[in-house]
């Protein structure tokens, strides 16, 4: 039974294609080389039979259509090659109606589900429904499967300008929600561009999925164009790392990738060879779901360590709690325990925002990016109870105090030095057990008045520093004081690295804001792409702001166009001092000359405006509040370019 021919208008006015010329047109999903030769319009398949060269980009020379890739000739009307060879190009019917040109093609068959379809459907069934990436020639089959899921409302795809931004966005999504998003790239350079963001997720223990295209299996190992052994390349960063094969258990492969990412809080990578992406899925294979495939994680600590920890708490008069990023989803239980003990609560820099700085027990950030309040209460304590922190050098938790450490990762316990009581268990469960088993047994001192006094002293010091003015720009203290007044209380704030981050940790006082940063990797450029990930996760519920220096913003400046494209109303606060200020500071501290840290910048506000966002530049402190209020009120993406003094941090 012959298939029905469907006619498609491919040219509104035949005068658009002069005699002796060719062009590419599209009918349904068919690419067609339309030719005008010897007074006749003809339609040929747009792929040269040798390497797939686009014939519609070729030319007619000596009466023959020449492939633009390798110069093979075909008759521009019949598609036949010279010399009687059998490698001609298929043709389509053409008809003219008035001035329009129509091409007839056979009615398309219904889509046959592919390997990519079953894997991407499995992915969205597991709740991985945000993808950041770039579509290209070696991932088109997977992209097509994503398109079908997006059309069903099951997935959102965000096309970025650099794959590094895709990985940072997915990393931030995982840090904020505890659930993975995916980043997506082509073979070769697209995939290698993901590495920094993947390492950021890995070292900060954020779940993330990397999906990469790959060249055809048959040319892997031959030095083909954009061929990189991606399984080998990703083996250092990916906890789960596999290439898809024709006879893989495709849905199971995706399920295991997502389980690894969630349970181990790590990177999972799957790479798809080009030809495998479009293979029909095996007849009996179905997309999987998480039902019955993952266990609850509410484990309790070993009883021996629990008893020891309880004895230490009962004996303590002035304990202090230190909270790390690992306790992000357990703060309700931790704070109930803290209030029962009337004890100060300190956070690491990565955990900034998990507790309001206006809470009666809140003491701010400990360490290099912190306040004297936090260090005071650590040093004045007789017991430290540490939840979800890995004791990094930057935090500076003293080993000289009796310490209880609680973590769900046994390798984090006693990582750098001996800990008196190391409790392996889910953090919220452990805090609840402390409350249940210590009720009526505590004699701790209520520290609330002392905490309030320390905050009063620190705020007076900040007011004093606000008066510093060398006439060379606005101080970072003034910037963050303005943010204290104007940033929405429930905002998500992504922070870059450098002096801007140190000042943010020290001077910005959190209310209900959530803070995201490139913690252990400390990667410059994190803030703006991370804000895109945060917006994809919760932008319909909460405002999203980002903070960076000019060095950081410069790395992913083009992503402002991504904000505009998807109407992401992200507000970016830029501390612009035309310098890599932290590096200058380090050079001076190490007694080197300051060298090559000066930056040549555009007018960032004008750049943002050029992209379609709101851009405002501020050079005087008295203009700062009004400008920040204006970007806060703007219905869309906005950038505040603040000219700062690099020495006033």
C-alpha positions, 0 to 999 in steps of 0.5 A: 500500500503506497503512502499518502503524499503530503504537499508542503509550501517551501517557497512563497515566491519562486523569485527568491531562488534565481536561475542557477542557484540552490538553497536549503528548505524544510518540509516536515522533518525533511531537509531538502535541497531546492534547485533552480536549473535550466528553467526548472525547480527540483527537490533533492534529499539534502544529504550527500550520500557519502558524508552527509554534506548539506547539498543545499549549501553547494553550488551549480558548476558546469551544469552539475550540483557540487557537494560543498564538503568534498566536491562530488557532483550530481545532476541538479534535477535528477540527483544522478551522479556522472559516470553511471555510479549508483550513489545518487541522491533521492528526489521529491515531487515539485509543483508550482502554484502561481508564484509558490513552490511546493514539494511532495513528501510521503506522510511521516510514520508515527514516531518509534520510541528510541533508546533515548526516549526510554532513558529520558522518560526514566529520568523524568519519572525519577523527578529529574526535570530540569536540564541545562545545556547546549544542543549540538550535532552529537547529542541530537537524538537525546535532545529530541527525546527531551523535546518530547518530554518538554512538550508533555510538560514533564521537563524544562530545558534551558539552553545556555551560552557555555556548558560550564554555566550549565554544570554550575546551574545544575550544581546549585540546583542540587545544593539548594534542593538536595535533588539532582538536575542534569547538564547536557553537552555534545562530545569533545569540547562541550563535555570537557567544558562541564568539568569545573561545575561537576567538580564543584558539585562533587566536592560540595556533595551535591547530586548532579547528572551529566548527559553527554553526546559521543561520536559513533561507536565505530570511530571511537579510538580512531582520532575522529573529529571531537572524539574524546574517550569520555568514560575515561575522561570523567572517571576522576569526577563521576561516581557513576560513569557509563557509556550507553550501548545497543544492548545495555539495559537502558532504563536500568542504566538511567535508574542507577545513575540517578540512585548514585547521584542521590544516595552518594550526593555525587556526580553521575555521568552517562554518555550516548554514542551518536548512533545508539541515541536513535536506535529503537528501544527493545520491544519489552523495555519500559521506562522505570520509576523510583517505586521500590528502588530507594530506601529511607535514610533515617538511620540512628547512631550506634548506641555506644557513641550516643551514650558517650555524647549524652554524658558529655552534654549533661556535664557541659555548662556552656556548650555551643552548636556549630552547623555545617552545610550538611545539616541544611535539611535538618535545621528544625530539629537542630534549633529545637535542640539548641533552644532546649539547651539555651546555647549559641548556634554558629554556622560555617560559611557554606551554611550561612543562612541556615539560621537567621542572624536575628535569631536570639541564639544565632551567632553568624559565620565562623572562620575567615569569612566570619564575624567575631561573634562566632569565634567568641562563642566557640572559644568561650564554650566548654563543649562543641556539638558539630552537625554536618561540618567537615572541619575545613581549614577555612572554618577553623573549628578548634580541636582544643575543645571537647567535641561531639560530631554528628554526620551521615557520612562516616568518612567525614567523622574524625576526618582531620583529628580525633573527635571525642564522640563521633556519631554516624547517623542522620542529623535530624534523627540524632538531634531529636534523640538528644532532645528525647533522651536529655529532657530534664537532665540539662543544666546549661547556662542561657546565653541569649543576653550574652549573644545580644551584647556581642551582636551590639558590639559587632554592629557598632564596629560595622557602623564605624567601618562604614565611615571609611572613605578614600574617595576611590569607590564605595566600600563593600560594607556599604554594599552589604548594608544596603542589601541588608535593608533591601534584599527580600527576606526570603531570597535565594542569594548565590555568591561568587568567590573573592573579596566580595564573598569574604565581605558578604560572609562578614557583613550581610545579615541573613534573615530567611535567605538561602545562600549558595556558593562554590564551597570547597572548589571555590570556583570564580564565576559560580554566582550568575550560573548558580542563580539560574539553577536556583531560579529553575528550582524555586524561582516561582516561589522565591526571589533570586539574587546573585553577588560577584566581583567583576572577575567572576562576572566576566567569566560568564557574562554572556549568560545575561542573555540567557536570563533575558531569553527565559525571563529569569528575574535574577538581580545581580549585585556586582562589586566592580573594582577593576581588579582581581582584588583577592589575588592582589591581596594574596600577592602582597601577603606573600611579599610578591609584587602585585602583578597582572591583577588589573582588569579592563572592564566594559560598562557592565550596566550598559552591557546588561541593557544591551542584552535586554536586562535592566542595567544601572551603574552606581559610583557614589554611595548616596545613590546606592540605596535608590539604585538597589531598590530600583533593580529589586522592583524591576520585573525582569533580570537586572544588574547593579554595577557598583564601583567599589574601592578594593581596599575597603573590604 
